[in-house]
């Protein structure tokens, strides 16, 4: 009997299915395995991951890889890398003011306006002049309180800015009740002698004056132009418990604008669209252009630079020196991106409108055949490229119990979304589109301001909870979960992710409700929009009502909420939609690898099979 391997190289994972060709002309499925894809999809770096997955699958049946007769690879060429993502926004640098804030540990309440004075220079203060005293961490809270109390009778001290996290400790020792802002880590940058405003909100509320550009103008005496310039500062302080804004000398206002730019679609018609028009109009222009040959961006703009970087990156990983690197599809989604404010004292950012883009890159090179050649040389087993990804996924999806022709599949992976429609006569219509799980992770990371992509991936995959005591947790759906044994105190008061068998703490101080809203909206923007776009392309006459069944396959079909979102979106078209269960046992995974084995039966003569039994 011949042992045959189907290998699906994806953006994130490489999946293998091992089968045997039986004497009765059928395929018996023996084993499967999944490993992380090594390198960019469609490049020679994939070979290492393929070999590891083959070794794992063959080891599970007690056979060496050398016992394989044939390795069949999915046809991923000429798509290289599948997708590349970037956030595009207008960049504005404003230096009219310096700001700092900490939302959790201020002391006192109210607003204060005064001239900045460092504690070590407090003896130079003049009576009758309101002062805000800045205290570096070289002073302990006891020393700071003692110095302030000493000068409070003769100087008008209206507020305090601390570098250390000691606002409450200082307040408890002061003779007067004044607002105190702490944890301003760049306190050395404070310009002494300049006018500043500080505000501390009551518990459970947020600052009002300093989160309003007109409030800042009122406190610091700004004109109309200066008020417009401090708008990013005001936006960055929305929802904060405490804030400080410092007025720097007139003439320091400077703006450096890099335009978002225009996209140019070269297809059946030529279309141009400004990024600032938003995702909906960008996607409408893409559709109006028809069959896309290439996509360009305006030179010396954010989008132009981004697309040029994508081409350069793909040229390197594909080793293609021909220069024929084309972008043939993209998915645009509206998002918000944090923009750091120049001159900030605590790394403040404000959220600005942005457009997230996933772009698909094609080249004339055929790297999948190079991969097949490398596998043949290294393993001593013949390998070749055997089938188009979406077609193979359709064949694999047909092994899901309860399916019949005509059948549509959505293969939702890490970088791209494939759709295929297999009609009653066996004809297959396919499409391959940019945008899937990796774009969702990018949106989550961008909108939540996360420092780690790993955290964004985990937020995408797992539901949320808030540990409210050592014995109970509030889940994101509002339910309470109680524990017989104490929860690890490290999780107390934190938002956590409910991973299988463990809790994953989110280090950033972000409300659970905001994380949930950003996660769900990112999935809707990418998966729901891309699913409808893909299915319309393969549907007869582009009418979704002519598709009776849709099977969801791929890694993202395992997500705990994406399939339900798609079921809701497709309900109005009376489409039966759900997760696939490949071979009745694999869930939505392994569809392409399974299809590669099934398609072997119809291509044995071309591949040298059918007459050599082992």
Wavefront OBJ file of the C-alpha trace (Angstrom):
o trace
v 0.000 0.000 0.000
v 1.177 3.508 -0.828
v 1.512 6.116 1.900
v 0.684 9.628 0.671
v 0.938 12.956 2.504
v -1.172 16.022 1.875
v 0.571 19.193 3.082
v -1.155 22.559 3.548
v 1.283 25.426 4.104
v -0.643 28.291 5.659
v 0.276 31.745 6.908
v 0.331 30.623 10.529
v 0.307 26.811 10.558
v 1.419 23.931 8.352
v -0.982 20.972 8.415
v -0.337 17.418 7.278
v -2.660 14.510 6.555
v -1.286 10.978 5.994
v -3.323 8.453 4.032
v -2.892 5.109 2.326
v -4.079 4.107 -1.123
v -5.990 0.875 -0.669
v -6.350 -1.954 -3.182
v -10.030 -1.112 -3.714
v -9.031 2.350 -5.014
v -10.023 4.312 -1.903
v -7.989 6.412 0.504
v -7.696 5.456 4.163
v -6.811 8.298 6.528
v -4.155 7.351 9.073
v -2.822 10.415 10.875
v -2.525 14.193 10.930
v -0.302 16.842 12.475
v 0.009 20.614 12.716
v 3.091 22.789 13.243
v 3.780 26.515 13.111
v 4.737 27.665 9.612
v 8.424 28.528 9.420
v 9.154 31.685 7.460
v 6.804 33.566 5.150
v 4.248 31.401 3.369
v 5.420 30.357 -0.084
v 9.170 30.601 0.562
v 11.921 28.015 1.029
v 11.932 28.722 4.768
v 8.668 26.695 4.880
v 10.603 23.445 4.323
v 11.669 23.158 7.961
v 8.073 23.378 9.220
v 6.859 20.863 6.624
v 9.530 18.350 7.634
v 8.641 18.747 11.328
v 4.918 18.208 10.667
v 5.588 15.147 8.454
v 7.872 13.640 11.097
v 5.243 14.132 13.817
v 2.450 12.584 11.731
v 4.508 9.582 10.616
v 5.841 9.019 14.122
v 2.264 8.707 15.398
v 1.788 5.605 13.192
v 5.256 4.250 13.906
v 6.659 4.781 10.414
v 9.631 6.821 9.154
v 9.097 9.688 6.704
v 11.082 7.724 4.122
v 8.159 5.270 3.881
v 6.089 7.926 2.113
v 5.587 7.434 -1.618
v 4.376 10.942 -2.439
v 3.990 14.391 -0.866
v 1.269 16.625 -2.328
v 1.507 20.390 -1.624
v -1.165 23.056 -1.896
v -0.764 25.547 -4.734
v 0.005 28.793 -2.933
v 2.037 30.312 -5.769
v 2.096 32.894 -7.139
v 0.889 34.463 -3.890
v 3.891 35.372 -1.751
v 3.486 36.094 1.915
v -0.262 36.363 1.413
v -0.717 39.540 3.441
v 1.105 42.462 4.916
v -0.502 44.892 7.307
v 0.095 48.479 8.263
v -1.854 51.206 10.019
v -2.192 54.359 7.971
v -2.990 57.667 9.606
v -2.151 61.347 9.374
v 0.760 62.059 11.722
v 0.597 65.370 13.619
v 3.354 66.516 15.973
v 2.327 69.323 18.332
v 4.777 71.041 20.680
v 2.664 73.880 22.054
v 2.409 72.295 25.500
v 3.848 69.564 27.682
v 1.515 67.193 29.467
v 1.524 64.400 31.994
v -1.068 62.343 33.786
v -1.676 59.260 35.865
v -5.236 58.009 36.162
v -5.038 55.949 39.339
v -3.070 57.490 42.220
v -3.566 61.269 42.540
v -4.605 62.972 45.754
v -6.862 65.867 46.634
v -9.363 67.218 44.116
v -9.989 70.285 41.974
v -8.020 72.493 39.585
v -5.059 74.758 40.063
v -3.118 77.190 37.862
v 0.301 78.463 38.808
v 3.950 79.022 37.934
v 6.146 75.914 38.029
v 8.768 75.806 40.752
v 11.074 72.911 41.682
v 11.108 71.974 45.349
v 14.861 72.503 45.648
v 14.347 76.125 44.514
v 11.324 76.831 46.694
v 13.256 79.381 48.724
v 13.338 81.643 45.634
v 9.541 81.872 45.518
v 7.800 85.246 45.902
v 4.760 85.861 48.109
v 1.460 86.424 46.312
v 2.449 84.405 43.218
v 0.530 81.103 42.815
v 2.976 78.192 42.479
v 2.733 74.551 41.412
v 5.696 72.772 43.002
v 7.460 69.944 41.143
v 9.091 67.289 43.342
v 11.597 64.802 41.935
v 12.023 61.296 43.337
v 15.274 62.259 45.073
v 13.039 63.627 47.838
v 11.163 61.150 50.043
v 7.495 61.804 50.716
v 8.351 62.857 54.285
v 10.974 65.353 53.083
v 8.630 66.725 50.424
v 5.788 67.226 52.914
v 8.122 68.870 55.464
v 9.504 71.351 52.886
v 6.031 72.219 51.595
v 4.610 72.727 55.086
v 7.533 74.989 55.911
v 6.809 77.353 52.985
v 2.985 77.120 52.806
v 2.505 79.999 55.315
v 4.533 82.476 53.222
v 4.019 81.213 49.615
v 0.833 80.600 47.615
v 1.323 76.861 46.859
v -1.772 75.770 44.876
v -0.711 72.335 43.615
v 2.030 69.706 43.536
v 3.490 67.445 40.817
v 5.366 64.357 42.054
v 7.682 62.047 40.139
v 7.153 59.165 42.580
v 3.945 57.268 43.311
v 3.418 59.045 46.632
v 0.559 61.530 46.231
v -1.591 60.156 49.062
v 1.393 59.894 51.434
v 2.298 63.534 50.826
v -1.314 64.730 51.067
v -1.772 63.076 54.463
v 1.090 65.187 55.844
v 0.205 68.589 54.337
v -1.406 71.444 56.258
v -3.630 72.403 53.296
v -5.862 70.518 50.859
v -4.500 70.969 47.318
v -4.533 68.799 44.157
v -1.495 66.517 43.778
v -0.567 64.647 40.573
v 2.040 61.886 40.830
v 3.985 59.429 38.626
v 5.091 62.122 36.141
v 8.210 60.198 35.219
v 9.817 62.832 32.946
v 9.709 65.489 35.647
v 13.209 66.696 34.750
v 11.785 68.015 31.466
v 9.404 70.377 33.254
v 10.325 73.976 32.330
v 10.580 75.912 35.587
v 8.953 79.334 35.565
v 6.278 78.414 32.993
v 2.554 78.510 33.582
v 0.890 75.144 34.314
v -2.573 73.824 35.069
v -3.300 70.646 37.026
v -6.583 68.881 37.726
v -7.547 65.980 39.957
v -11.044 64.498 39.635
v -13.134 63.048 42.439
v -13.108 59.228 42.759
v -15.257 57.628 40.070
v -15.106 60.657 37.770
v -12.611 62.011 35.230
v -11.047 65.388 34.545
v -13.316 67.924 32.858
v -11.366 71.119 32.240
v -8.110 69.634 30.926
v -9.888 67.095 28.692
v -11.627 70.011 26.941
v -9.561 72.236 24.608
v -11.625 75.251 25.659
v -11.057 74.333 29.300
v -7.296 74.364 28.706
v -7.671 77.696 26.919
v -9.591 79.095 29.887
v -7.025 78.017 32.471
v -3.900 78.924 30.479
v -5.201 81.932 28.519
v -4.761 80.524 24.988
v -5.851 82.203 21.749
v -7.812 80.438 18.996
v -4.759 79.063 17.145
v -3.194 77.764 20.346
v -6.498 76.166 21.336
v -6.632 74.267 18.046
v -3.069 73.044 18.620
v -3.849 71.624 22.084
v -6.811 69.551 20.856
v -4.716 66.317 20.693
v -3.650 66.957 24.288
v -7.246 67.343 25.438
v -8.253 64.153 23.618
v -5.442 62.203 25.289
v -6.744 63.185 28.736
v -10.339 62.059 28.216
v -11.343 59.612 30.937
v -8.273 60.289 33.100
v -8.380 60.829 36.855
v -5.601 63.441 36.908
v -3.766 65.681 34.453
v -1.181 68.420 34.084
v -0.759 70.739 31.093
v 2.188 73.146 30.888
v 2.277 76.170 28.617
v 5.610 76.540 26.827
v 6.793 79.815 25.252
v 4.929 81.274 22.307
v 6.413 80.144 19.001
v 6.972 76.518 19.985
v 3.864 75.439 18.093
v 4.911 73.250 15.184
v 3.065 70.817 12.973
v 4.692 68.211 10.765
v 2.093 66.500 8.615
v 2.714 63.364 6.518
v -0.452 62.975 4.420
v -2.296 59.650 4.458
v -2.323 59.740 0.642
v -4.305 58.171 -2.200
v -4.701 54.594 -3.426
v -4.700 53.852 -7.166
v -6.502 50.710 -8.396
v -5.444 49.444 -11.837
v -8.075 47.012 -13.067
v -10.781 46.857 -15.684
v -11.086 50.576 -14.939
v -8.707 52.990 -13.215
v -9.900 54.174 -9.787
v -8.350 56.538 -7.228
v -9.463 57.080 -3.638
v -8.096 59.119 -0.732
v -7.351 57.108 2.413
v -9.153 59.747 4.481
v -12.403 58.784 2.720
v -12.545 55.716 4.988
v -12.730 51.964 4.557
v -16.222 51.796 3.014
v -15.352 54.099 0.113
v -11.969 52.420 -0.367
v -13.648 49.023 -0.732
v -16.295 50.491 -3.064
v -13.531 51.884 -5.291
v -11.790 48.492 -5.260
v -14.998 46.788 -6.391
v -15.633 49.410 -9.071
v -12.193 48.753 -10.572
v -13.146 45.155 -11.432
v -10.412 42.556 -11.894
v -7.350 44.082 -10.217
v -3.977 43.944 -11.945
v -2.099 46.095 -9.459
v -2.549 48.615 -6.638
v -0.284 51.629 -6.072
v -0.083 54.389 -3.486
v 0.660 58.085 -3.846
v 4.366 58.810 -3.484
v 5.712 60.433 -0.296
v 2.593 59.606 1.717
v 1.859 57.088 4.435
v 0.047 54.679 2.123
v 2.596 55.062 -0.664
v 5.470 54.301 1.685
v 3.587 51.327 3.122
v 2.929 49.671 -0.253
v 6.511 50.262 -1.334
v 7.760 48.578 1.842
v 5.484 45.595 1.141
v 6.927 45.172 -2.347
v 10.489 45.414 -1.031
v 9.794 42.854 1.662
v 8.183 40.401 -0.754
v 11.022 40.812 -3.247
v 13.489 39.803 -0.517
v 11.609 36.753 0.781
v 10.711 35.520 -2.719
v 14.222 36.083 -4.098
v 12.533 37.623 -7.119
v 14.758 40.140 -8.862
v 12.463 40.528 -11.859
v 10.755 43.511 -10.296
v 7.285 42.213 -11.234
v 5.780 42.460 -7.738
v 2.079 43.283 -7.857
v -0.537 43.930 -5.172
v -3.744 42.340 -6.410
v -6.137 42.653 -3.492
v -6.565 44.476 -0.207
v -8.967 44.735 2.688
v -9.387 48.137 4.354
v -10.979 48.618 7.776
v -11.553 51.772 9.814
v -9.741 51.868 13.132
v -8.240 54.214 15.713
v -4.485 54.427 16.209
v -2.668 55.924 19.203
v -0.424 58.843 18.212
v 2.163 59.884 20.815
v 2.088 63.569 21.648
v 5.430 65.279 21.333
v 6.504 66.851 24.625
v 4.477 64.494 26.813
v 5.700 63.864 30.331
v 4.279 60.365 30.747
v 4.171 58.940 27.204
v 0.647 60.220 26.518
v -1.091 59.390 23.268
v -4.302 60.459 21.610
v -6.437 58.258 19.381
v -6.598 59.391 15.767
v -8.614 58.049 12.863
v -6.710 55.449 10.862
v -7.269 52.838 8.183
v -5.877 49.328 8.631
v -4.934 47.598 5.392
v -4.146 43.978 4.547
v -2.558 43.678 1.102
v -2.023 40.582 -1.044
v 1.191 40.424 -3.040
v 1.860 38.398 -6.199
v 5.061 37.770 -8.106
v 5.981 35.963 -11.294
v 8.155 33.525 -9.354
v 6.790 30.079 -8.457
v 8.354 29.369 -5.067
v 6.035 26.454 -4.182
v 7.801 24.385 -6.842
v 11.117 25.299 -5.255
v 9.728 24.034 -1.939
v 8.671 20.782 -3.593
v 12.148 20.360 -5.087
v 13.820 21.006 -1.736
v 11.594 18.433 0.007
v 12.339 15.841 -2.671
v 16.065 16.418 -2.306
v 16.133 16.432 1.505
v 13.654 13.609 2.242
v 14.196 11.352 -0.763
v 10.407 11.342 -1.317
v 8.841 12.780 -4.461
v 6.975 15.997 -3.717
v 5.017 18.183 -6.070
v 2.440 20.985 -6.134
v -0.923 19.327 -6.525
v -3.887 21.600 -6.093
v -5.294 25.106 -5.653
v -5.902 25.847 -1.989
v -9.600 26.743 -2.160
v -10.451 23.754 -4.375
v -8.681 21.354 -2.023
v -10.479 22.922 0.947
v -13.814 22.287 -0.794
v -13.039 18.605 -1.232
v -11.964 18.331 2.385
v -15.079 20.158 3.596
v -17.300 17.607 1.821
v -16.185 15.031 4.396
v -18.139 17.013 7.027
v -21.255 15.013 8.008
v -24.507 16.576 6.758
v -23.077 18.369 3.724
v -24.111 18.030 0.077
v -23.623 19.754 -3.268
v -23.806 22.587 -4.100
v -21.459 23.577 -1.278
v -19.548 26.759 -0.491
v -16.585 26.923 1.849
v -14.920 29.777 3.681
v -11.310 28.963 4.554
v -10.333 31.547 7.172
v -6.663 31.454 8.035
v -4.080 33.824 9.430
v -3.438 36.023 6.414
v -6.150 35.399 3.835
v -9.749 34.333 3.400
v -10.486 31.828 0.620
v -13.932 31.032 -0.709
v -15.010 28.323 -3.137
v -18.321 27.117 -4.539
v -18.563 23.483 -5.678
v -21.726 22.981 -7.769
v -23.696 19.775 -8.550
v -21.643 19.165 -11.704
v -18.310 19.371 -9.878
v -17.364 22.815 -11.213
v -15.466 24.956 -8.744
v -15.385 28.769 -8.529
v -12.747 30.202 -6.192
v -11.435 33.481 -4.811
v -8.413 34.305 -2.649
v -8.600 37.532 -0.622
v -6.416 39.521 1.727
v -7.314 39.847 5.385
v -7.946 37.336 8.184
v -6.691 36.533 11.676
v -3.427 38.491 11.577
v -5.250 41.689 10.616
v -7.631 41.166 13.562
v -4.636 40.869 15.901
v -3.143 44.053 14.459
v -6.377 45.982 14.997
v -6.671 44.753 18.595
v -3.054 45.697 19.330
v -3.436 49.111 17.698
v -6.742 50.164 19.234
v -5.865 48.963 22.743
v -2.332 50.357 22.568
v -0.763 47.010 23.518
v 2.999 46.661 23.555
v 2.952 42.982 22.571
v 1.419 41.235 19.553
v 1.319 38.048 21.660
v -1.136 39.719 24.061
v -3.303 40.792 21.109
v -3.311 37.203 19.787
v -4.388 35.916 23.190
v -7.167 38.516 23.470
v -8.401 37.407 20.034
v -8.517 33.729 21.062
v -9.895 33.659 24.615
v -12.922 35.075 26.511
v -12.453 37.560 29.347
v -13.057 37.688 33.082
v -12.427 40.141 35.944
v -11.154 38.708 39.245
v -13.202 40.643 41.805
v -12.290 38.635 44.899
v -10.073 35.702 45.776
v -13.046 33.364 45.362
v -15.081 34.723 42.453
v -14.733 36.173 38.968
v -17.125 38.197 36.788
v -17.199 36.855 33.226
v -17.588 39.050 30.147
v -21.159 37.783 29.628
v -22.131 39.049 33.095
v -22.163 35.646 34.807
v -20.332 35.038 38.075
v -17.971 32.116 38.535
v -17.168 31.005 42.087
v -14.182 28.933 43.214
v -13.874 26.515 46.124
v -10.168 27.312 46.449
v -8.558 30.742 46.508
v -7.501 32.328 43.217
v -3.825 33.263 43.022
v -3.619 36.765 44.613
v -1.561 37.973 41.615
v -4.787 38.026 39.585
v -6.858 39.987 42.116
v -8.421 43.097 40.604
v -7.112 42.288 37.107
v -8.755 41.451 33.798
v -7.764 37.927 32.784
v -8.110 35.692 29.727
v -9.736 32.292 30.236
v -7.241 30.086 28.414
v -7.676 26.287 28.685
v -6.458 25.218 32.109
v -5.031 28.613 33.129
v -5.664 32.317 33.584
v -3.633 34.845 31.576
v -3.361 38.262 33.226
v -3.592 41.363 31.052
v -0.935 43.705 32.385
v -2.383 46.854 30.817
v -4.986 48.746 32.861
v -7.863 48.540 30.357
v -11.532 47.948 31.327
v -12.848 44.503 30.417
v -15.772 46.030 28.530
v -13.472 48.042 26.270
v -11.297 45.018 25.481
v -14.394 42.976 24.606
v -15.843 45.726 22.386
v -12.549 46.229 20.490
v -12.102 42.463 20.010
v -15.609 41.835 18.698
v -15.597 44.903 16.443
v -12.223 43.917 14.939
v -13.574 40.457 14.098
v -16.714 41.922 12.523
v -14.716 44.407 10.446
v -12.406 41.715 9.073
v -14.166 38.341 9.035
v -17.796 39.315 8.446
v -16.935 41.871 5.779
v -14.434 39.600 4.042
v -16.770 36.591 4.190
v -19.591 38.476 2.475
v -17.161 39.899 -0.095
v -15.703 36.454 -0.865
v -19.037 34.627 -1.067
v -20.486 37.226 -3.435
v -17.540 36.673 -5.778
v -18.165 32.917 -6.047
v -21.987 32.970 -5.906
v -23.918 32.525 -9.180
v -24.662 36.016 -10.533
v -23.040 37.294 -7.303
v -26.315 36.581 -5.492
v -25.781 35.217 -1.992
v -29.296 33.736 -1.947
v -28.145 31.174 -4.512
v -25.711 29.617 -2.011
v -27.555 27.033 0.124
v -24.721 25.822 2.385
v -21.488 27.290 3.742
v -18.900 25.276 5.660
v -16.360 27.231 7.722
v -12.846 25.766 7.750
v -9.372 26.945 8.709
v -7.794 28.019 11.978
v -10.065 31.030 12.512
v -13.156 28.800 12.242
v -12.097 27.400 15.634
v -12.593 30.832 17.206
v -15.120 30.978 20.044
v -17.246 33.723 18.437
v -16.434 34.200 14.721
v -18.655 31.312 13.457
v -21.626 32.682 15.411
v -21.035 36.159 13.944
v -21.031 34.705 10.430
v -24.143 32.633 11.099
v -25.960 35.818 12.138
v -24.695 37.746 9.113
v -25.758 34.984 6.667
v -29.103 34.266 8.324
v -30.954 36.846 6.213
v -29.881 34.947 3.076
v -31.273 31.621 4.428
v -27.834 30.036 4.219
v -27.017 26.992 6.365
v -23.671 27.956 7.924
v -21.467 26.322 10.540
v -18.038 25.015 11.486
v -16.792 22.134 9.388
v -15.931 18.783 10.945
v -13.386 17.374 8.506
v -13.584 13.571 8.211
v -16.093 13.705 11.068
v -13.292 14.054 13.589
v -10.918 16.954 12.882
v -13.183 19.943 13.400
v -12.580 22.796 10.915
v -8.849 22.021 10.641
v -7.062 19.925 8.011
v -9.510 20.617 5.158
v -6.857 21.457 2.535
v -4.544 18.594 3.525
v -7.499 16.166 3.422
v -8.583 17.507 0.022
v -5.088 16.959 -1.341
v -5.385 13.251 -0.501
v -8.901 12.930 -1.905
v -7.916 14.635 -5.171
v -5.078 12.128 -5.597
v -7.577 9.431 -6.564
v -8.503 11.331 -9.718
v -4.934 12.138 -10.716
v -3.020 8.882 -10.172
v -2.073 8.433 -13.820
v -0.510 11.886 -14.020
v 1.303 11.332 -10.704
v 2.575 7.831 -11.379
v 0.131 6.022 -9.089
v -2.269 3.130 -9.518
v 0.056 0.286 -10.453
v 2.862 0.159 -7.912
v 1.766 -1.380 -4.614
v 3.944 -1.395 -1.577
l 1 2 3 4 5 6 7 8 9 10 11 12 13 14 15 16 17 18 19 20 21 22 23 24 25 26 27 28 29 30 31 32 33 34 35 36 37 38 39 40 41 42 43 44 45 46 47 48 49 50 51 52 53 54 55 56 57 58 59 60 61 62 63 64 65 66 67 68 69 70 71 72 73 74 75 76 77 78 79 80 81 82 83 84 85 86 87 88 89 90 91 92 93 94 95 96 97 98 99 100 101 102 103 104 105 106 107 108 109 110 111 112 113 114 115 116 117 118 119 120 121 122 123 124 125 126 127 128 129 130 131 132 133 134 135 136 137 138 139 140 141 142 143 144 145 146 147 148 149 150 151 152 153 154 155 156 157 158 159 160 161 162 163 164 165 166 167 168 169 170 171 172 173 174 175 176 177 178 179 180 181 182 183 184 185 186 187 188 189 190 191 192 193 194 195 196 197 198 199 200 201 202 203 204 205 206 207 208 209 210 211 212 213 214 215 216 217 218 219 220 221 222 223 224 225 226 227 228 229 230 231 232 233 234 235 236 237 238 239 240 241 242 243 244 245 246 247 248 249 250 251 252 253 254 255 256 257 258 259 260 261 262 263 264 265 266 267 268 269 270 271 272 273 274 275 276 277 278 279 280 281 282 283 284 285 286 287 288 289 290 291 292 293 294 295 296 297 298 299 300 301 302 303 304 305 306 307 308 309 310 311 312 313 314 315 316 317 318 319 320 321 322 323 324 325 326 327 328 329 330 331 332 333 334 335 336 337 338 339 340 341 342 343 344 345 346 347 348 349 350 351 352 353 354 355 356 357 358 359 360 361 362 363 364 365 366 367 368 369 370 371 372 373 374 375 376 377 378 379 380 381 382 383 384 385 386 387 388 389 390 391 392 393 394 395 396 397 398 399 400 401 402 403 404 405 406 407 408 409 410 411 412 413 414 415 416 417 418 419 420 421 422 423 424 425 426 427 428 429 430 431 432 433 434 435 436 437 438 439 440 441 442 443 444 445 446 447 448 449 450 451 452 453 454 455 456 457 458 459 460 461 462 463 464 465 466 467 468 469 470 471 472 473 474 475 476 477 478 479 480 481 482 483 484 485 486 487 488 489 490 491 492 493 494 495 496 497 498 499 500 501 502 503 504 505 506 507 508 509 510 511 512 513 514 515 516 517 518 519 520 521 522 523 524 525 526 527 528 529 530 531 532 533 534 535 536 537 538 539 540 541 542 543 544 545 546 547 548 549 550 551 552 553 554 555 556 557 558 559 560 561 562 563 564 565 566 567 568 569 570 571 572 573 574 575 576 577 578 579 580 581 582 583 584 585 586 587 588 589 590 591 592 593 594 595 596 597 598 599 600 601 602 603 604 605 606 607 608 609 610 611 612 613 614
